[in-house]
Amino acid sequence: MFGLLFFILFPPGVSEFLCTSSDLEMSYTFCDSTAHAFTFHLTPCSVMKEPVWKVALTWIPRSDLHFLKIVFHVWYDGAKALLWKELLCSGADDEYSVCGMLKGETLVATFDIKGSRINFPKGNYSIIVQGFSDDSENNMLICLNFTMIVKQDAF
């Protein structure tokens, strides 16, 4: 059986709509200046009904992934709410399968985000997710700007 894999090449600044429901709207744009072979899917589209979000990600990186640092910047209604940095790949004893991938290889991953740990108050969230190929955060591989609108309080 043959399978086809489609990539969408998004130019910078073009918004990709993720989902909408009675309690949530999500979309993202690329915030760097290069188009990407990238897809991102999120289910279910709710912050209240399901404790876990399922994520499906497909990406062709623009460089080797021997080192990968992810930085999250989160703003809530215009105020900075969180800065979180995570080293996924260091080049030694890496636990993630993405580590060691070569430029041009296709990354296909599914994972869970456990949203139930966080009660998202009603409001507008801006989430910048950056991936760097160095610890100094000078060589950016990808940058995504997620917009999340929580339409009602969970309490």
ROSEVO-378698 format. One record per atom (N, C-alpha, C): x, y, z; atom name. Coordinates in steps of 0.2 Angstrom, whole numbers, plus 2048, in hexadecimal, padded with zeros to 3 digits. Layout:
N
{east: X; north: Y; up: Z; voba: CA}
...
This chain:
155
{east: 804; north: 7FA; up: 800; voba: N}
{east: 800; north: 800; up: 800; voba: CA}
{east: 804; north: 806; up: 800; voba: C}
{east: 803; north: 80B; up: 7FC; voba: N}
{east: 807; north: 811; up: 7FB; voba: CA}
{east: 803; north: 817; up: 7FF; voba: C}
{east: 807; north: 81B; up: 803; voba: N}
{east: 804; north: 820; up: 806; voba: CA}
{east: 807; north: 827; up: 804; voba: C}
{east: 803; north: 82C; up: 804; voba: N}
{east: 806; north: 832; up: 801; voba: CA}
{east: 806; north: 837; up: 807; voba: C}
{east: 80B; north: 83B; up: 808; voba: N}
{east: 80C; north: 83F; up: 80D; voba: CA}
{east: 80D; north: 846; up: 80A; voba: C}
{east: 808; north: 84B; up: 80C; voba: N}
{east: 808; north: 851; up: 809; voba: CA}
{east: 80B; north: 856; up: 80E; voba: C}
{east: 80F; north: 85B; up: 80C; voba: N}
{east: 812; north: 860; up: 810; voba: CA}
{east: 80F; north: 867; up: 80D; voba: C}
{east: 80E; north: 86B; up: 811; voba: N}
{east: 80C; north: 872; up: 80F; voba: CA}
{east: 811; north: 876; up: 811; voba: C}
{east: 813; north: 87A; up: 80B; voba: N}
{east: 819; north: 87E; up: 80C; voba: CA}
{east: 816; north: 885; up: 80D; voba: C}
{east: 817; north: 887; up: 814; voba: N}
{east: 814; north: 88E; up: 816; voba: CA}
{east: 819; north: 893; up: 816; voba: C}
{east: 817; north: 899; up: 812; voba: N}
{east: 81B; north: 89F; up: 813; voba: CA}
{east: 81A; north: 8A2; up: 819; voba: C}
{east: 81F; north: 8A6; up: 81B; voba: N}
{east: 81F; north: 8AA; up: 822; voba: CA}
{east: 819; north: 8AE; up: 822; voba: C}
{east: 816; north: 8AF; up: 828; voba: N}
{east: 810; north: 8B4; up: 828; voba: CA}
{east: 809; north: 8B1; up: 826; voba: C}
{east: 809; north: 8AB; up: 823; voba: N}
{east: 802; north: 8A8; up: 821; voba: CA}
{east: 800; north: 8A4; up: 827; voba: C}
{east: 7FA; north: 8A6; up: 829; voba: N}
{east: 7F7; north: 8A2; up: 82F; voba: CA}
{east: 7F4; north: 89C; up: 82D; voba: C}
{east: 7F5; north: 897; up: 831; voba: N}
{east: 7F2; north: 890; up: 830; voba: CA}
{east: 7EE; north: 88F; up: 836; voba: C}
{east: 7E7; north: 88E; up: 835; voba: N}
{east: 7E2; north: 88D; up: 839; voba: CA}
{east: 7E2; north: 886; up: 83C; voba: C}
{east: 7E3; north: 885; up: 843; voba: N}
{east: 7E3; north: 87E; up: 846; voba: CA}
{east: 7DC; north: 87C; up: 847; voba: C}
{east: 7D8; north: 880; up: 84B; voba: N}
{east: 7D1; north: 87D; up: 84D; voba: CA}
{east: 7CD; north: 883; up: 850; voba: C}
{east: 7C7; north: 881; up: 851; voba: N}
{east: 7C2; north: 886; up: 854; voba: CA}
{east: 7BD; north: 881; up: 858; voba: C}
{east: 7BB; north: 883; up: 85E; voba: N}
{east: 7B5; north: 880; up: 861; voba: CA}
{east: 7B2; north: 885; up: 865; voba: C}
{east: 7AD; north: 883; up: 86A; voba: N}
{east: 7AA; north: 888; up: 86E; voba: CA}
{east: 7AE; north: 88B; up: 873; voba: C}
{east: 7B4; north: 888; up: 875; voba: N}
{east: 7B8; north: 88A; up: 87A; voba: CA}
{east: 7BF; north: 88C; up: 878; voba: C}
{east: 7C1; north: 88B; up: 871; voba: N}
{east: 7C8; north: 88C; up: 86F; voba: CA}
{east: 7C8; north: 88D; up: 868; voba: C}
{east: 7CD; north: 892; up: 866; voba: N}
{east: 7CF; north: 893; up: 85F; voba: CA}
{east: 7D7; north: 893; up: 85F; voba: C}
{east: 7DA; north: 88F; up: 85A; voba: N}
{east: 7E1; north: 88F; up: 85A; voba: CA}
{east: 7E3; north: 890; up: 853; voba: C}
{east: 7E9; north: 894; up: 852; voba: N}
{east: 7EC; north: 894; up: 84B; voba: CA}
{east: 7F3; north: 896; up: 84C; voba: C}
{east: 7F7; north: 895; up: 847; voba: N}
{east: 7FE; north: 897; up: 847; voba: CA}
{east: 801; north: 89A; up: 841; voba: C}
{east: 806; north: 89E; up: 842; voba: N}
{east: 80A; north: 8A0; up: 83C; voba: CA}
{east: 811; north: 89F; up: 83D; voba: C}
{east: 815; north: 89F; up: 838; voba: N}
{east: 81D; north: 89F; up: 839; voba: CA}
{east: 81F; north: 8A6; up: 83A; voba: C}
{east: 824; north: 8A6; up: 83F; voba: N}
{east: 826; north: 8AD; up: 840; voba: CA}
{east: 82D; north: 8AE; up: 83E; voba: C}
{east: 830; north: 8A9; up: 83A; voba: N}
{east: 836; north: 8AB; up: 837; voba: CA}
{east: 835; north: 8AC; up: 830; voba: C}
{east: 83B; north: 8AD; up: 82C; voba: N}
{east: 83A; north: 8AF; up: 825; voba: CA}
{east: 83A; north: 8AA; up: 820; voba: C}
{east: 83A; north: 8A4; up: 822; voba: N}
{east: 83B; north: 89E; up: 81D; voba: CA}
{east: 834; north: 89A; up: 81D; voba: C}
{east: 832; north: 898; up: 817; voba: N}
{east: 82D; north: 893; up: 816; voba: CA}
{east: 82F; north: 88C; up: 819; voba: C}
{east: 82A; north: 888; up: 81B; voba: N}
{east: 82C; north: 882; up: 81F; voba: CA}
{east: 827; north: 87C; up: 81C; voba: C}
{east: 82A; north: 876; up: 81B; voba: N}
{east: 826; north: 870; up: 81A; voba: CA}
{east: 824; north: 86E; up: 821; voba: C}
{east: 81E; north: 86F; up: 822; voba: N}
{east: 81C; north: 86E; up: 829; voba: CA}
{east: 814; north: 86D; up: 82A; voba: C}
{east: 812; north: 869; up: 82E; voba: N}
{east: 80B; north: 868; up: 82F; voba: CA}
{east: 80A; north: 867; up: 837; voba: C}
{east: 805; north: 869; up: 83A; voba: N}
{east: 803; north: 869; up: 841; voba: CA}
{east: 7FC; north: 868; up: 842; voba: C}
{east: 7FA; north: 863; up: 846; voba: N}
{east: 7F3; north: 862; up: 847; voba: CA}
{east: 7F2; north: 860; up: 84E; voba: C}
{east: 7EC; north: 863; up: 851; voba: N}
{east: 7EB; north: 863; up: 858; voba: CA}
{east: 7E3; north: 860; up: 859; voba: C}
{east: 7E2; north: 85B; up: 85D; voba: N}
{east: 7DC; north: 859; up: 85F; voba: CA}
{east: 7DB; north: 857; up: 866; voba: C}
{east: 7D6; north: 857; up: 869; voba: N}
{east: 7D0; north: 85B; up: 867; voba: CA}
{east: 7D1; north: 862; up: 868; voba: C}
{east: 7CC; north: 866; up: 865; voba: N}
{east: 7CD; north: 86D; up: 866; voba: CA}
{east: 7C9; north: 870; up: 86C; voba: C}
{east: 7CC; north: 86F; up: 871; voba: N}
{east: 7C8; north: 871; up: 878; voba: CA}
{east: 7CD; north: 871; up: 87D; voba: C}
{east: 7CC; north: 876; up: 882; voba: N}
{east: 7D1; north: 877; up: 888; voba: CA}
{east: 7CD; north: 874; up: 88E; voba: C}
{east: 7C6; north: 872; up: 88D; voba: N}
{east: 7C3; north: 870; up: 893; voba: CA}
{east: 7C1; north: 869; up: 893; voba: C}
{east: 7BF; north: 866; up: 88D; voba: N}
{east: 7BC; north: 860; up: 88C; voba: CA}
{east: 7C1; north: 85A; up: 88D; voba: C}
{east: 7C7; north: 85B; up: 88A; voba: N}
{east: 7CC; north: 856; up: 88A; voba: CA}
{east: 7D2; north: 857; up: 88E; voba: C}
{east: 7D4; north: 853; up: 892; voba: N}
{east: 7DA; north: 854; up: 896; voba: CA}
{east: 7E1; north: 854; up: 892; voba: C}
{east: 7E1; north: 851; up: 88C; voba: N}
{east: 7E7; north: 850; up: 888; voba: CA}
{east: 7E5; north: 852; up: 881; voba: C}
{east: 7EA; north: 856; up: 87E; voba: N}
{east: 7EA; north: 858; up: 877; voba: CA}
{east: 7EE; north: 853; up: 873; voba: C}
{east: 7EC; north: 850; up: 86D; voba: N}
{east: 7F0; north: 84C; up: 869; voba: CA}
{east: 7F3; north: 851; up: 864; voba: C}
{east: 7FA; north: 850; up: 863; voba: N}
{east: 7FD; north: 854; up: 85E; voba: CA}
{east: 800; north: 850; up: 858; voba: C}
{east: 7FF; north: 852; up: 852; voba: N}
{east: 803; north: 84E; up: 84D; voba: CA}
{east: 807; north: 854; up: 849; voba: C}
{east: 80D; north: 852; up: 848; voba: N}
{east: 812; north: 857; up: 845; voba: CA}
{east: 816; north: 854; up: 840; voba: C}
{east: 817; north: 857; up: 83A; voba: N}
{east: 81B; north: 855; up: 835; voba: CA}
{east: 81F; north: 85B; up: 833; voba: C}
{east: 826; north: 85A; up: 832; voba: N}
{east: 82A; north: 860; up: 831; voba: CA}
{east: 830; north: 85D; up: 82D; voba: C}
{east: 833; north: 861; up: 829; voba: N}
{east: 839; north: 85F; up: 826; voba: CA}
{east: 83E; north: 865; up: 828; voba: C}
{east: 843; north: 863; up: 82D; voba: N}
{east: 847; north: 869; up: 82F; voba: CA}
{east: 84C; north: 86B; up: 82A; voba: C}
{east: 84E; north: 871; up: 82B; voba: N}
{east: 853; north: 875; up: 826; voba: CA}
{east: 85A; north: 873; up: 828; voba: C}
{east: 85B; north: 870; up: 82E; voba: N}
{east: 862; north: 86E; up: 82F; voba: CA}
{east: 862; north: 868; up: 834; voba: C}
{east: 868; north: 865; up: 835; voba: N}
{east: 868; north: 85F; up: 839; voba: CA}
{east: 866; north: 860; up: 840; voba: C}
{east: 863; north: 85B; up: 843; voba: N}
{east: 861; north: 85C; up: 84A; voba: CA}
{east: 865; north: 858; up: 84F; voba: C}
{east: 86B; north: 85A; up: 84F; voba: N}
{east: 870; north: 857; up: 855; voba: CA}
{east: 86F; north: 85B; up: 85B; voba: C}
{east: 86D; north: 861; up: 85B; voba: N}
{east: 86B; north: 866; up: 860; voba: CA}
{east: 865; north: 869; up: 85F; voba: C}
{east: 860; north: 869; up: 864; voba: N}
{east: 85A; north: 86C; up: 863; voba: CA}
{east: 857; north: 86E; up: 86A; voba: C}
{east: 857; north: 875; up: 86A; voba: N}
{east: 854; north: 878; up: 870; voba: CA}
{east: 84D; north: 87C; up: 86E; voba: C}
{east: 848; north: 87A; up: 872; voba: N}
{east: 842; north: 87D; up: 871; voba: CA}
{east: 840; north: 883; up: 876; voba: C}
{east: 83E; north: 889; up: 874; voba: N}
{east: 83D; north: 88E; up: 878; voba: CA}
{east: 835; north: 890; up: 877; voba: C}
{east: 832; north: 890; up: 87D; voba: N}
{east: 82B; north: 892; up: 87D; voba: CA}
{east: 82A; north: 899; up: 880; voba: C}
{east: 827; north: 89E; up: 87D; voba: N}
{east: 825; north: 8A4; up: 880; voba: CA}
{east: 81D; north: 8A5; up: 880; voba: C}
{east: 81A; north: 8A6; up: 886; voba: N}
{east: 813; north: 8A6; up: 886; voba: CA}
{east: 811; north: 8AD; up: 889; voba: C}
{east: 80C; north: 8B0; up: 885; voba: N}
{east: 809; north: 8B6; up: 888; voba: CA}
{east: 802; north: 8B5; up: 888; voba: C}
{east: 7FF; north: 8B7; up: 88E; voba: N}
{east: 7F8; north: 8B7; up: 88F; voba: CA}
{east: 7F5; north: 8BE; up: 890; voba: C}
{east: 7F0; north: 8BF; up: 88B; voba: N}
{east: 7ED; north: 8C6; up: 88B; voba: CA}
{east: 7F2; north: 8CC; up: 88B; voba: C}
{east: 7F8; north: 8CA; up: 887; voba: N}
{east: 7FD; north: 8CF; up: 886; voba: CA}
{east: 803; north: 8D0; up: 88B; voba: C}
{east: 802; north: 8CC; up: 890; voba: N}
{east: 807; north: 8CC; up: 896; voba: CA}
{east: 80B; north: 8C5; up: 895; voba: C}
{east: 811; north: 8C6; up: 896; voba: N}
{east: 816; north: 8C0; up: 896; voba: CA}
{east: 814; north: 8BB; up: 89C; voba: C}
{east: 812; north: 8B5; up: 89A; voba: N}
{east: 810; north: 8B0; up: 89F; voba: CA}
{east: 815; north: 8AA; up: 8A1; voba: C}
{east: 819; north: 8A9; up: 89B; voba: N}
{east: 81D; north: 8A3; up: 89C; voba: CA}
{east: 823; north: 8A3; up: 897; voba: C}
{east: 829; north: 8A1; up: 89A; voba: N}
{east: 82F; north: 8A0; up: 895; voba: CA}
{east: 831; north: 899; up: 897; voba: C}
{east: 832; north: 895; up: 893; voba: N}
{east: 834; north: 88E; up: 894; voba: CA}
{east: 839; north: 88C; up: 88F; voba: C}
{east: 83E; north: 889; up: 891; voba: N}
{east: 843; north: 886; up: 88C; voba: CA}
{east: 844; north: 87F; up: 88D; voba: C}
{east: 845; north: 87B; up: 888; voba: N}
{east: 846; north: 874; up: 889; voba: CA}
{east: 84B; north: 871; up: 884; voba: C}
{east: 850; north: 86E; up: 886; voba: N}
{east: 855; north: 86B; up: 882; voba: CA}
{east: 853; north: 864; up: 880; voba: C}
{east: 851; north: 863; up: 879; voba: N}
{east: 84F; north: 85D; up: 877; voba: CA}
{east: 855; north: 858; up: 875; voba: C}
{east: 859; north: 85B; up: 871; voba: N}
{east: 85F; north: 858; up: 86F; voba: CA}
{east: 866; north: 85B; up: 870; voba: C}
{east: 86A; north: 858; up: 873; voba: N}
{east: 871; north: 85B; up: 875; voba: CA}
{east: 877; north: 857; up: 871; voba: C}
{east: 875; north: 852; up: 86D; voba: N}
{east: 87A; north: 84E; up: 86A; voba: CA}
{east: 87D; north: 849; up: 86E; voba: C}
{east: 87B; north: 848; up: 874; voba: N}
{east: 87E; north: 842; up: 878; voba: CA}
{east: 878; north: 83F; up: 87C; voba: C}
{east: 877; north: 839; up: 87C; voba: N}
{east: 872; north: 835; up: 880; voba: CA}
{east: 86B; north: 838; up: 87F; voba: C}
{east: 869; north: 83A; up: 879; voba: N}
{east: 862; north: 83D; up: 878; voba: CA}
{east: 85D; north: 838; up: 878; voba: C}
{east: 857; north: 83A; up: 87B; voba: N}
{east: 852; north: 835; up: 87C; voba: CA}
{east: 84C; north: 836; up: 877; voba: C}
{east: 84C; north: 83B; up: 873; voba: N}
{east: 847; north: 83C; up: 86E; voba: CA}
{east: 849; north: 83A; up: 867; voba: C}
{east: 845; north: 837; up: 863; voba: N}
{east: 846; north: 834; up: 85D; voba: CA}
{east: 848; north: 839; up: 858; voba: C}
{east: 846; north: 83F; up: 859; voba: N}
{east: 848; north: 845; up: 854; voba: CA}
{east: 84F; north: 847; up: 854; voba: C}
{east: 852; north: 845; up: 85A; voba: N}
{east: 859; north: 847; up: 85A; voba: CA}
{east: 85E; north: 843; up: 855; voba: C}
{east: 862; north: 846; up: 852; voba: N}
{east: 866; north: 843; up: 84D; voba: CA}
{east: 863; north: 843; up: 846; voba: C}
{east: 85D; north: 845; up: 845; voba: N}
{east: 85B; north: 846; up: 83E; voba: CA}
{east: 85F; north: 84A; up: 83A; voba: C}
{east: 85F; north: 849; up: 834; voba: N}
{east: 863; north: 84D; up: 82F; voba: CA}
{east: 85F; north: 852; up: 82B; voba: C}
{east: 862; north: 857; up: 829; voba: N}
{east: 85E; north: 85C; up: 825; voba: CA}
{east: 85B; north: 859; up: 81F; voba: C}
{east: 854; north: 85A; up: 81E; voba: N}
{east: 850; north: 858; up: 819; voba: CA}
{east: 84D; north: 851; up: 81A; voba: C}
{east: 84E; north: 84E; up: 820; voba: N}
{east: 84A; north: 848; up: 822; voba: CA}
{east: 844; north: 84A; up: 824; voba: C}
{east: 83F; north: 846; up: 824; voba: N}
{east: 838; north: 848; up: 826; voba: CA}
{east: 837; north: 845; up: 82D; voba: C}
{east: 835; north: 84A; up: 831; voba: N}
{east: 833; north: 849; up: 838; voba: CA}
{east: 82B; north: 848; up: 838; voba: C}
{east: 829; north: 842; up: 83B; voba: N}
{east: 822; north: 841; up: 83C; voba: CA}
{east: 821; north: 83E; up: 843; voba: C}
{east: 81E; north: 842; up: 847; voba: N}
{east: 81D; north: 841; up: 84E; voba: CA}
{east: 816; north: 842; up: 850; voba: C}
{east: 814; north: 83E; up: 855; voba: N}
{east: 80E; north: 83F; up: 859; voba: CA}
{east: 80F; north: 83F; up: 860; voba: C}
{east: 80C; north: 844; up: 864; voba: N}
{east: 80D; north: 844; up: 86B; voba: CA}
{east: 807; north: 847; up: 86E; voba: C}
{east: 807; north: 847; up: 875; voba: N}
{east: 802; north: 849; up: 879; voba: CA}
{east: 804; north: 850; up: 87D; voba: C}
{east: 7FF; north: 854; up: 87D; voba: N}
{east: 800; north: 85A; up: 882; voba: CA}
{east: 7FB; north: 85A; up: 887; voba: C}
{east: 7FD; north: 859; up: 88D; voba: N}
{east: 7F9; north: 858; up: 893; voba: CA}
{east: 7F6; north: 85F; up: 895; voba: C}
{east: 7F1; north: 861; up: 892; voba: N}
{east: 7EE; north: 868; up: 893; voba: CA}
{east: 7EA; north: 868; up: 89A; voba: C}
{east: 7E8; north: 862; up: 89D; voba: N}
{east: 7E4; north: 862; up: 8A3; voba: CA}
{east: 7E8; north: 865; up: 8A9; voba: C}
{east: 7EF; north: 865; up: 8A8; voba: N}
{east: 7F3; north: 868; up: 8AE; voba: CA}
{east: 7F2; north: 870; up: 8AE; voba: C}
{east: 7F0; north: 873; up: 8A9; voba: N}
{east: 7EF; north: 87A; up: 8A9; voba: CA}
{east: 7E8; north: 87C; up: 8A8; voba: C}
{east: 7E5; north: 880; up: 8AC; voba: N}
{east: 7DF; north: 883; up: 8AB; voba: CA}
{east: 7E0; north: 88A; up: 8A7; voba: C}
{east: 7DE; north: 88A; up: 8A1; voba: N}
{east: 7DF; north: 890; up: 89D; voba: CA}
{east: 7D9; north: 895; up: 89E; voba: C}
{east: 7DB; north: 89A; up: 8A1; voba: N}
{east: 7D5; north: 89F; up: 8A2; voba: CA}
{east: 7D3; north: 8A2; up: 89B; voba: C}
{east: 7CD; north: 8A5; up: 89B; voba: N}
{east: 7CB; north: 8A8; up: 895; voba: CA}
{east: 7CF; north: 8AD; up: 893; voba: C}
{east: 7D1; north: 8AE; up: 88C; voba: N}
{east: 7D5; north: 8B3; up: 88A; voba: CA}
{east: 7D9; north: 8B1; up: 884; voba: C}
{east: 7DE; north: 8B6; up: 882; voba: N}
{east: 7E2; north: 8B5; up: 87C; voba: CA}
{east: 7E9; north: 8B3; up: 87E; voba: C}
{east: 7EB; north: 8AE; up: 87B; voba: N}
{east: 7F2; north: 8AB; up: 87C; voba: CA}
{east: 7F6; north: 8AC; up: 875; voba: C}
{east: 7FC; north: 8AE; up: 876; voba: N}
{east: 801; north: 8AE; up: 871; voba: CA}
{east: 807; north: 8AA; up: 873; voba: C}
{east: 809; north: 8A5; up: 86F; voba: N}
{east: 80E; north: 8A0; up: 871; voba: CA}
{east: 813; north: 89F; up: 86B; voba: C}
{east: 819; north: 8A2; up: 86D; voba: N}
{east: 81E; north: 8A1; up: 868; voba: CA}
{east: 822; north: 89B; up: 869; voba: C}
{east: 823; north: 897; up: 865; voba: N}
{east: 827; north: 891; up: 865; voba: CA}
{east: 82D; north: 891; up: 861; voba: C}
{east: 833; north: 891; up: 863; voba: N}
{east: 839; north: 892; up: 85F; voba: CA}
{east: 83D; north: 88B; up: 860; voba: C}
{east: 840; north: 889; up: 85B; voba: N}
{east: 845; north: 883; up: 85B; voba: CA}
{east: 84C; north: 886; up: 858; voba: C}
{east: 851; north: 884; up: 85D; voba: N}
{east: 858; north: 887; up: 85B; voba: CA}
{east: 85C; north: 881; up: 85A; voba: C}
{east: 861; north: 882; up: 856; voba: N}
{east: 866; north: 87C; up: 855; voba: CA}
{east: 86D; north: 87E; up: 859; voba: C}
{east: 86C; north: 882; up: 85E; voba: N}
{east: 872; north: 884; up: 862; voba: CA}
{east: 870; north: 886; up: 869; voba: C}
{east: 874; north: 886; up: 86E; voba: N}
{east: 872; north: 888; up: 875; voba: CA}
{east: 872; north: 890; up: 875; voba: C}
{east: 875; north: 893; up: 871; voba: N}
{east: 875; north: 89B; up: 872; voba: CA}
{east: 86F; north: 89E; up: 86F; voba: C}
{east: 86B; north: 89A; up: 86C; voba: N}
{east: 864; north: 89C; up: 869; voba: CA}
{east: 865; north: 8A1; up: 863; voba: C}
{east: 86B; north: 8A0; up: 85F; voba: N}
{east: 86C; north: 8A4; up: 859; voba: CA}
{east: 86A; north: 8A1; up: 853; voba: C}
{east: 86A; north: 89A; up: 852; voba: N}
{east: 868; north: 897; up: 84C; voba: CA}
{east: 861; north: 894; up: 84D; voba: C}
{east: 85C; north: 898; up: 84B; voba: N}
{east: 855; north: 895; up: 84B; voba: CA}
{east: 854; north: 891; up: 845; voba: C}
{east: 851; north: 88B; up: 847; voba: N}
{east: 84E; north: 886; up: 842; voba: CA}
{east: 847; north: 887; up: 840; voba: C}
{east: 843; north: 889; up: 845; voba: N}
{east: 83C; north: 88A; up: 843; voba: CA}
{east: 839; north: 88F; up: 849; voba: C}
{east: 834; north: 893; up: 847; voba: N}
{east: 831; north: 897; up: 84C; voba: CA}
{east: 82A; north: 897; up: 84A; voba: C}
{east: 825; north: 896; up: 84F; voba: N}
{east: 81E; north: 896; up: 84E; voba: CA}
{east: 81B; north: 89A; up: 853; voba: C}
{east: 816; north: 89E; up: 850; voba: N}
{east: 812; north: 8A3; up: 855; voba: CA}
{east: 80B; north: 8A0; up: 855; voba: C}
{east: 809; north: 89D; up: 85B; voba: N}
{east: 803; north: 89A; up: 85C; voba: CA}
{east: 7FE; north: 89F; up: 85F; voba: C}
{east: 7F8; north: 8A0; up: 85C; voba: N}
{east: 7F3; north: 8A4; up: 85F; voba: CA}
{east: 7EE; north: 89F; up: 862; voba: C}
{east: 7EC; north: 8A0; up: 869; voba: N}
{east: 7E7; north: 89C; up: 86C; voba: CA}
{east: 7E2; north: 8A1; up: 86F; voba: C}
{east: 7DC; north: 8A0; up: 86E; voba: N}
{east: 7D7; north: 8A4; up: 871; voba: CA}
{east: 7D2; north: 89F; up: 875; voba: C}
{east: 7D2; north: 8A0; up: 87B; voba: N}
{east: 7CE; north: 89C; up: 880; voba: CA}
{east: 7C8; north: 8A0; up: 881; voba: C}
{east: 7C2; north: 89D; up: 87F; voba: N}
{east: 7BC; north: 8A1; up: 87F; voba: CA}
{east: 7B8; north: 8A1; up: 885; voba: C}
{east: 7B9; north: 89C; up: 88A; voba: N}
{east: 7B6; north: 89C; up: 890; voba: CA}
{east: 7BA; north: 899; up: 896; voba: C}
{east: 7B9; north: 89B; up: 89C; voba: N}
{east: 7BD; north: 899; up: 8A1; voba: CA}
{east: 7BB; north: 892; up: 8A3; voba: C}
{east: 7C0; north: 88E; up: 8A5; voba: N}
{east: 7BF; north: 887; up: 8A7; voba: CA}
{east: 7BC; north: 886; up: 8AD; voba: C}
{east: 7BB; north: 88B; up: 8B2; voba: N}
{east: 7B9; north: 88A; up: 8B8; voba: CA}
{east: 7B1; north: 88A; up: 8B8; voba: C}
